[in-house]
Amino acid sequence: IVLTQSPATLSLSPGERATLSCRASQSVSSYLAWYQQKPGQAPRLLIYDVSNRATGIPARFSGSGSGTDFTLTISSLEPEDFAVYYCQQCSNWPRTFGPGTKVDIK
Amino acid sequence: EVLLVESGGGLVQPGGSLRLSCAASGINFATSGLSWVRQAPGKGLEWVSFVSGSGASIYYADSVKGRFTISRDTSKNTLYLQMNSLRAEDTAVYYCAKGFQWGYFDYWGQGTLVTVSS
């Protein structure tokens, strides 16, 4: 299953709302997660099963969608949210990640 | 506290071999599915291989099938990745990651860099 993410880069200011998209080449049902990665760090699980926040993840992060189209929303960007975001499916083997969306400071 | 600590990376010539290790603590190692995920310099994430808690289920990405072997030693709480016939395109940071729910990754190591170059 191929995952595509858009946009490749999102330039926003702190306090703004970020909307990231992930599209699957075939249905992944609800088996989709989002990760955040900062430079020099390992990825961090944010959202799993489309809309469940992982432990310790702030409520400003939310996920939605089903089937082939998914969205990660950050309601109001904090300075620490500027990073790269990846979606990942676990509906099928091999597990696959999207190419990522970089959220940078405008 | 969950800790996953990778080791074994380094510089290797094309066609060579390397074995990565991932020492785990703070998890129920015997019941935890574990994966290797890699990231080429400046690129995205690529899942490489998975082994179930029992070791009975193993999966590989097509890009490494037949060249890489995943294994685990429950007595040492350690995950391994034996990498043979290495290619330049295997150059990446290799992370071990703990499986969560159906196939997500909730804990990651800090990664170990493998560079394949002559």
Interface residues (C-beta under 8 A of the other chain):
Chain A: Y31 A33 Y35 Q37 A42 P43 R44 L45 Y48 D49 A54 T55 Y86 Q88 C90 W93 P94 R95 T96 F97 G98 P99 G100
Chain B: S35 G44 L45 E46 W47 F50 Y59 Y60 A61 D62 Y95 F100 Q101 W102 G103 Y104 F105 D106 W108 G109 Q110 G111
